[in-house]
Amino acid sequence: TGASDTGTLVDANVAAIGDTIRYQIDSQIPEYPADATDLYYVITDEMSAGLNYAGIESIKIGTTDIGGSCTVTNPVGENAKRVEIKVDNSILVANGGATITVILKAELNSNAQVGSNGNPNSVDLEYTNNWDTKEKHKTPKDTVITYTGELKIKKVDQDNQETLLGGAEFAIYGPREDKKAADNPEALENGEITKNGKTYYYYQTITTSSEDATKGTATIAGLDAGTYYAKETKAPDGCTLLADQIYFRQENGTIILTDEDGNALQTENAMWSLSSSDGSNVLTIKNNKIYNLPSAGGPG
């Protein structure tokens, strides 16, 4: 099994929530006698909770479509993540040694596991390996993993990092034009901005929570691979805005802090730091307070 969106098969890929992923399944037909009957040949694909079945694109031997000679059991009910493809006896006896290629599609949904855990899609083949005794054999599962990214921002007071700050707004910009928002709060031309010759598209604004259970945190999930940046557009009450944008890159579910050119940072920034645990990436950002200076030059 391999995932393929660019024509190259891979054992792991990265996608955004809402993307459709194409999986290619290759399996070889054994050599059967022309008079063999009641042959069993079933390809079973099982998707994890973060994937929704989106149909069979094609079932072929070479350039010949054999979909009409196969029975596809679409996933429903308790087996909503399980697809079975049964190949007819006539195809098996006429094509010994040939390879069947299935292109199956699935959509990455909002239940997707973010971070390094990933979203597996597994396939196995059960087939008649002794046509006389009708004995069957099942292959080990072959698994492809689709990753998607998540970034959680946590705002803290610079002087006391145990104090969490709600009400901070961050505009998130990313690499994919098809994911940009229809509207943007900063009136960017065409909803995009160029930094160092690279175009970023406005995705959304996230706001750190003021609720006790989630105070000081805001999350953007379902990020595809590529370089992003976050810009603070509103500071918490009594705090100053961050002067700089924060650049980061998503690779196989892991967030990496970078410079403007997309190079991984070698030293930690004084105002923010990144930590990872249980597949999650948390960017902790400190806020400077606005201090009131004593007045001078008063009467008398």
PyMOL commands that set and color helices and strands:
alter all, ss='L'
color gray80, all
select helices_A, chain A and resi 67-69+77-79+89-94+115-117+177-179+189-191
alter helices_A, ss='H'
color red, helices_A
select strands_A, chain A and resi 2-3+12-14+20-28+41-47+51-61+64-65+70-73+82-87+99-108+119-130+135-138+142-147+149-157+169-174+192-195+198-207+217-223+226-234+246-251+254-258+272-277+280-287
alter strands_A, ss='S'
color yellow, strands_A
deselect
rebuild
show_as cartoon
